[in-house]
Amino acid sequence: MAAFVIRRLIASVFVLLAATFLMYNLVALSGDPLEDLRASNAPNKEQLIESRIKLLRLDVIPPLRYFLWLGGLFQGDFGVTVQGRSVNALLEQALGSTLQLVTIATVVAIILGLTVGITTALRQYSGYDYTVTFISFLFFSLPIFWVAVLLKQFVAIGFNDFLEDDPQLPAWLIVIATVLAGLLWASIIPGTLRRKVLTFAIAAGATASMLVIMNLINWFTYPGLSIAGVAIIGLGSAVGLTALITGLKNRRALYASLTVAALGLALYFPFQFGISYSITEWWMLAVLAVLAVGVSVGIGWFMGGVDRGPVMRVAGFTGFLTAGAIALDRFMMVWDDYASSGRIRGRPIATIGSSTPNLEGSLWVQGVDIYTHLLLPTIALILISFATYTRYSRASLLEVMNQDYIRTARAKGLAERTVVVRHAFRNALIPIATIVAFDIGGIVGGAVITERVFGWTGMGALFQNGLDGTDPNPVMAFFLVVGGLAILFNLIADLVYAALDPRIRVN
């Protein structure tokens, strides 16, 4: 394994050097970096031109200038732009902005796409399968800039207008949402016609009740989960994760996850009205999140007995989701203060930029501001990526489910959950690992069109501005980071193959 990794990394270094040499020369020869100064009417035009030539070493031909850039790179210096700004500072700012924008969208798209793709494969040729297939192809065919404009118009502007008046859901919308929720769950959950009708009635009733209650308590003005919502999420996660990972017959896992959820509920009020006021930095919240997962895993280890591994996983995931629900409720508690502040003026869903300038407030207010600016671009990226993951995961699982060893596992009397989760799902992930690895490696490349539509200054903008100004240094910083991560995650994909399929050996 070590020899394989070392050989791949050495080969990758030479590939990256060749690629950067070609890219540097292509950008340097694509235009004139002095064009703006040559067209200038400034009285000191000649001095400005001479200064830029010295600053960027333009008196050296591009092939040799590349090696000057490479020498600076070994010292950790990406150089300067044609305006004299440090590329290192621009790269740091652009990288942080892009990671903030794209990471959440990519992770959610992967989780949602895999989940929906697997469920459609298990419910092949059902109404649910046909509906998801239609929606997937619809989203896949839509251009991202058009989706972004529609989101601005109907989700941002329309929802902000809705909040300015008395925000109450109309009766016709409640009826439509109720019927759609009932049909969705009835098509997902298999069974007889009687069971489907019962599922439809329960899902429709729960949806209608929730929406009516939201109207009665004026939820859209003062949103929140409350301890009841946290309890539903925590206990539901405990039961659902136990059923998925170990099966409800594993009482140790069920009791451990329920214990974790109960502990989270016990800490709800102390956190919301005590501990949270002392959290002033993001790293403090991250430490609490790690502590919550660590305590949950510890409970799983203590209660797991001889089956500690699966029990620890169930308890850890339950702790993460329960703690996340408590933190989400804390953020929602400051929604009214944020929306009614002088900088927001009752229109909280942002359409441009990554933050509200000069906004003052606690960490919780800053978190809500980040959320409102991330909402639209994140939805746009998820809708486009969702289709790819859904189709690949569905096709992969269907292929695996037709294999002989799946029929053998069923013939041996294994439960369907065990057949799907432990045998089929793991092998279905092998071809998907390539796509996921490349997508994760490419997230720092930014979403050029999305960034431009929503006014984000990220890696895509850094790359585009460098090309427009015939400025090789920022382009090379972009290319080196993206290319290096692409090579790294390609290697990780190979290692994931070996982890998922014991028949594959890395040598």
N, C-alpha and C positions, 0 to 999 in steps of 0.2 A: 504493500500500500504506500509506504513512504517513498519508495523508489519511483512508483508511478506518479505520485504527486510532484516530486522534484523534477522528473523528466517533462511533465506537462507544463510546469511553471517556467522552466528554461526555454522550452519551445515557444511558449506564449510571449516571453520577453522579446524574442527575435521577431515574432509576428507583429507585436505592438510597435517595435522600433521601425519596421518597414512601413507599417500603416501610418504612423505619425510623420515619417519623412514624406510620403506621398501627399498626405493631407496638408502639411505645412506649405509645400511648394504649390499645390493647387490653389490654396487660398492666396498666397503671396503673389501669384501670377494672374489672379482673376481680375485685378483692377489696379487703380492707382491710389495709394493711401494719402497722397498729397493733393488729391483732386479738389477738396474743399478749400485748401489754402491757395491753390493756383487760381481759383475763381474769386478769391477774396479781394476786396478793395482796401484792405488795411494798409496804412502807410509803411508798416514794418513787415510787409508780406515776405520779403526775402529772408529776414531774420527768423521769422516763424518757420519757414520751410527748412532753413538750415538747422534750426533747433530740433525739428521733428526728425530730420534725417539722422542727426547724431543720437537722438533718444532711441530710435527704433533700429539703428544700424542699417538704414536703407541704402547706404553706399556699398554694402556687401551683397553679392548675388544670393538669391533665396536658397540654393542648395547648401552654400557655406553658412548662411545665416541660421539655418536649421541647427547646425552643430553648436553655434553660439547659444541658441535657445536651449538646446539639450544640456549644455554645460551649466546654465543657470538653473535648469530643472533639478539637476543633481544636488544643488544647494538649496532646494525648496523654493525657488523663485520662478514664477510663471511669467515674469516680465510686466510690462505696462501696456496700456491701450494707446491708440493714436492720440487720445486726449491727455495722456500722461497719468491716468489713474492706475493704481495697483490692481493687477489681475487677481492676485491672491485675495484681496479684500472683496472684489466683485464675485469671485468664485465662492467664497464663504457665505456671502449674502444670498447668492442665487441658489446654492446647494440647500441651504436651510429652508428657503421659501419653497423650493420644489419638493423636498421631502415632506414638508408640512402639507402641501397640496395633494400630492399623488400617492403617498404611502397609505393613507386611510382608504382612499378609493380603490387601490389595488388589493389591499387585504380584504376589504368587504366584498369586492367583486369575485375574488377567488373563493371565499367561504360561501357566498350566496350562489355563485355559479355551480360549484361542486355539489352543494346540497340540493339545489333544484334539479341539476342534471341527473343525480343519482335517484331522486324520487321519481322523475319522469321515466327513467329506465325501469324502475320497479313497477310503475303503473303504465307500461307501454300500451299505446293505442287507446288510452282512455281519453275522456274529454279534457282532463288536466294536461295530459301529454300533448294533445293537439293545440291546446291554448298556449302552453309554454313555447312550443315550437313556432307558432305564429308570431308571438311576441318577440322571441329571440331573433328570428329573421327580420322582423320589422326594425328592431333596434340596431341590428348589424348593418342594415342598409341605409340608416340615417346618417348624414354628414354631421360631424361633431359641432360645427359652427351653427348649424340650423337648430340642433337640439339646445345649444347654449342660449340662443336668442329666444326660443320658445320658453325656456326655463326663466329667463329674465322677465318675460312678459307676464306669464301666467302664475309662476310660483313666487317670484319676488314682488313684482308690482301688484299683481292681483291679490296675493295674500296680505301685503301691507295695506291695501285698500280695505280688505276684509277686517283687519284688526282696528282700523281707524274708526269704523262704525261700531255698532253693538255686535261683537263677534259671536253669532249664533249659527249653527249649522241648520240649513233649511230642511224641512221634512222630506222633500223629494230626494235630497242627497242621502239622508239617513236610510230611506227605503232602498235606494240603489246599493249602498254599501252593505246593507244587511243581506240582500239577495246574493250579491257577489261573494260575500264571505261564506254564506251557507253553501253555495255551489262549489266554491274552491275546496272547502274541507270535505264535502261529500265526494268530490272527485279524487281527492288524495287518499282518503282512508278506504281501504278495500272492504268488501263484505257483501252481504245480501241487500236486496232492495230495502227491506225493513231497516237494516242498519244504516244505510245511506240516508233514508228519510229522517231517522233519529239524529244522525250527525248534522244534517242540514238544519234541523230545528234547533239543536243546541248551539251551533255556531251562529246562526242568524239571531237567536235570542240573546246570546252573549254580546254580539256586536251591537245590536239595537240598544240594549241596556247601557252599554258603555258610552255610546254616543249621546244618548238622552241625558245620562248623568253628567257628561262633560258640558252639555248645554246648561243644565240646572246649576252647576257650581261655577259657571263662567270660567271654564278651564283654559280657554284660549287667551284670557287676560291674565289669569293667575295659574299658570300650569304647575304641575307637580305630581309626583307618584304617591306621596304619603307612605305611611308605614304599611298600609294595606297593599299598595302596588308593589312595594319592595317584598312583602311577604309572598305575594303571588309569583313574582319573578324568582325569588330564592327557593321556595318550596317546589315550584314547577321545574326549576332547573335541577333540583335534587332528584326528583322522580324521573324526569326525562333523561338526564344524563346516566342515571343508574340503569334505566331500561335499555339505553343505547349501548353503553360500554360493557356492562356486566350482566344485565338482565335483572329483573326485579326479584328473582329467586335468591340472588346474592344479598342476604339480609345485612351482612356486615357493611357492604357498600351503601345500601339504602340508609341504614342507621347513621353511618358516618356523614353522608351528605346532608341528611336532615339535621344532624347536630351542627354542622357548619352553617346551614341556613338559619337555624335557631340562634346561634351565637351572633350572626350578623344582625338579626332583628333585635337582640338584646342590646347591641351597641348602637342602634339607630339613633335614639335620642341623645345619648352622650356625644356622638359624633356631630350630629346636625347642630346642636345648640351649645356645644362646648369645644370639642377638639378642632372643629373646622375653622373656628375664628383665629386659631393660632397658626394656621397654615398660610404662609405668605409667599412661598416659592414653589415652583413646579416640582423641584426635586423632593420636597417634603411629601407631596402627594404621591410621587413615584415610590418613595420609601414605604409609605403606608400601604400601597398596592402590593409591593413585594412582601411586606410583613403579613398582609392578609392571606396571600397565596401560601406563604411559608407555614403559617399557623394551620391553614386548612390541610395542607399536605401532612403536617405533623399529626393532626387528628386522624387522618386516614391511615397513617403508619401505626398509630397507637391502637386503633380499632380494627385494623385489617387482618390481624392474625396471620395465618399461613398464606393468605391471598392479598398481601399488602400492596403489590404493584398496581393492579386495577383499582383497588379501593382508594389508594392515594391519588390516582388520576381523577377519579370521580369527585373526590373531596376537593382537590385543587381547582378543578373547573367550576365547581359549585361556589367555592369561595370567591373566585375571580368574578363571576357573574353577579353574585350577591353584593360584593363590595362595589362593583361597577354601578349597580342600581342605586345604592346609597349615595355614591358620589354624583350620579346623574340627578338625583332628586335635590341634592345640595346646589347644583348649578341652576336648576329650574327655580329654586327659591328666590333668586335675584333677577329673574326674567323681567318682572314689572319695573324694578329699579333701572334696569338697563334700557328697556324699551322707552321709558318715559324721561330718560336723561336728556339734557340739552343738546348733546351731540347726535342723538338718534332720532328724537322728536317723533316717536310713535311709529317709525318705519324700520323695524329691526332687521329684516332680511336684506342683506347687502347685495348689490349687483356688480360692484367693482372694487378692486383692491384686496389686500390681505388683512387689513386692520383699520379701525377708526382712528384718525389722527387726534392726538391730544385727549384721548379718552382716559378719565381717571376712575379708579375703583379698585376693589380687592381682586385677588387672584380669581375668584369665582366670576366676577364681572368680566375680567379679561378673557376667561375661558368661554363665556357666552359670546363675546365679541368674535373670538376666533371661530366658534361654531357657525355663527351667522355668515361669516365671510367664506367659510369652507363649504357651506351647504350646496350651493348651486354648482360650482365646478366639480365637486365630489359626485353629485348625482349624475352630471353629464358624463363623466368618465366611467362611472359604474354601469350606466345604461349601455354604453358602447362595448365595454369589456365583458359584461354579463353574458352576452350571446355566445361568445367564443368558448368560455369555460363550460357553459351549459351544454353545448352541442358535443364538445370533446368528451366531457365526463359521461354523458349519456351513451355515446357510441362505445366508449371504452368499457363501461360496465355491462352493456348488452353483449359485447363480444365475450367477456369473461363469463357471464352467466350461462352461456351456451357450451362451456368447456366440460369435458368429461369429469374432471375432479369435483365440479360443483354438483353434478348429478350423483356422483358417488357419496359426497357429503350428505346430501339429502336422503339417499338410500340408507345411510348408516343411522338415520333418525335424528340428526342434529337439528336444533331449532333454526327457524328461518333467520332469526337475528344473527345467530352464530355463523350461518352460511354466508350471509351478506356482509356482515361487518368484518369477520375475521378471515374469511377466505376470498370473497369476491372483491371487496372494496380495496384491500391492500394491493392486489394484482392489477386492479383497474387504474391505480395511481401511477403505474410505471410510465405509460406514454404521456400522462398529464404532467409528470415531473419536469419534462423538457420545456413545456410551454410555461409553466409556473416559474421555473428557474430563469428563463430568459426575460419574462415580464418583470420579475423582481429586480434582475440585474439592469433592466432598462428604465426603471422608474425615475432614476436621477437624470435621464435624458430629457425629462420634462415633457409637457404636452404643449407644443409650440402654439397650436391654434387656440387651445383652451386658455392658456396663459394670456394670449393677446386679447381674446374676447372679454375675459374677466379682469384684465388689468393687473395681472400678477407679474412681478419681475423675478423670474426663475432661470433655470438652466436653458430652457428653450429661448428665452429672450436674450440671454448671454450669447448663445450660438447665433441667433438671427442678427443681432446687432453687429457681431464680429464679421459676419459675411457681408452685410450691407456696407460696412466701412472698410472693407478689404484689410481687416485687422486680424492677423494670424494668431496673436497671443491668446485672446479670449476663446477663439475657436479651438485652439489646441488644448486649452485647459478643459473645455467641455469634452473634447474628443478623448483625451487621456483618461478622464474620470469614467466616462461611459464605456469606453473600450476596455479599460481595466476591469470594471465590474462585469462586463459581458463575458470576458474570459474567465473570471473567477467563478461566476455562477454556472458557466458551462462545465467547469470542473466539478462543482458541487452537484450538478445534475448527474454526472457519471457516478459519483459516490452514492447518491441517493438510489440509483439503479441497484447497486450492489446491496444496499440496506433493505430495499423492498423485495428483491428477488434473490434468494440465496444461490440460484443457479448461475447468476452473473458474478464473475470474479474479476476484480481489478488487478491487473498484473502488468 
